[in-house]
């Protein structure tokens, strides 16, 4: 009896976790899909729910929205890709870059785009619920409530990752540092610096804001280093093209089509809008 009781004990997470808000949504994935495949399928489903917005990160150092379900706003003066964060902890991820986009690139400033629509607000609120937060629709459009980290947290929980494998966070640097420091008993990810070629189901991350050109993974601070991360959903080495889906990219869930450099690997130099620093390698099948 004592042995059975011990086996049923739920261990405490390696770091504190917010209590998620009630959420009965259960994404439907392919029968027999592995956890890695469920991550990719759920991210792709969310992208389609948001209208399949696509952003091209080109070898020519451009960052342009190439497809959106909404018309381009005027004037076009926002950063190419936004970041993620939370006001409750003053997360550095709320910082956005100040280097705008090239002439002719479609850009959605804060307060516009899909997140400013009623359906977009409701979908972004779902992600915040995974960390126990309930922003209103005005807050959802503010940089201080940017939601790219909670998007990834939501997708990974819905794919079935538990607290032994991944801990949710309001800032990307929280779970990046978890993986770097090896705090979890059954980690779903480990870090690999770039240049490297990602695989589907991996997560690719870049520093942002004041730390945009950080080049040492060891210097990432827990919840203090501004970052952005996306889930890799397609890799074509022959075409030197990686596709990744992220939240709060151009005020929506967007697919980034990332053109790789001459090496055919992801690096921090090919496109200055997203100076990739690391790959969170997926340890799962």
C-alpha positions, 0 to 999 in steps of 0.5 A: 500500500505504501509503495503504491501511494508513493508511486502515485505522488505527483512531484512538484515542478522544477520551478513554480508554474502558474495555475492554468485557467480552465480550458477544455479544448482538445486539438484533434491530431492524426491517429498514431501521431507522435508527440513531435508530430502533434506539436507540428500539427497543432501549431499548423492548425492554429496558423490556419485558424488565424488566416494563414498569414505568411512572412518571408525572411529573405536572404536579401535581409528583408522581412515582409508579410507576403500573405495576410487575410487582412489588407495592409494598414496605413501607414506602414511603419512597424517592426517586421516581427514582434516579441513576447512578454508579460507586464506582471513580471516586467519580462524583457520579451515585451521589448520590440525592435525599433528597426522598421521594414523596407519600402513595399513590405506589408507590416502590421503595427501594434493595435492592428492585424488579426490580434485586433479583431474579435476572433484574434483577441479570443484566440490570443486570450486562450494562450494567456490562459495557460499561464493563468492570465486573462488580458482583455482585448485592449491589452492583447494588442499592447506590446507589454502583453505580447503573446509569442511565448504563451503561444508556444507554451499552449501548443506544447501543453496541448501536444501532451508535454507534461511538467517533467518535459517542459515548463510554461513561461510568459517569456521565451528565455524562461524555457530556454534557460530551463533547457540550457541548465538541464533542470527537468527530469525528462526534458523535451528539448536541449539547446544547440547553437547555430549555425545548424539545420533544424528539424521539424518539431524543433524550436528556433530562437533569436534574441531581441531588443537590447540583446538582439546581437547576443552571441553567447547562450550562456548569457541568456538570463531567466525571464530577462533576456528579450527573445522570440522563438518559433516552432519548425514545421517544415525543412527543405535542405535542397531549397535552403528553406525552413518554415516555422510558425510563431505567435505574435508575429506581425500581430498574428500567428504567422508562418515564417518562410526563412531563406537559409544562407550559403551554408544551407544552415540556420545562422545569425547573419543571413537576415538581421531582422531575426539573428537566430542564436539557438535551436531547441532540439526536440528530444521526442519521437 
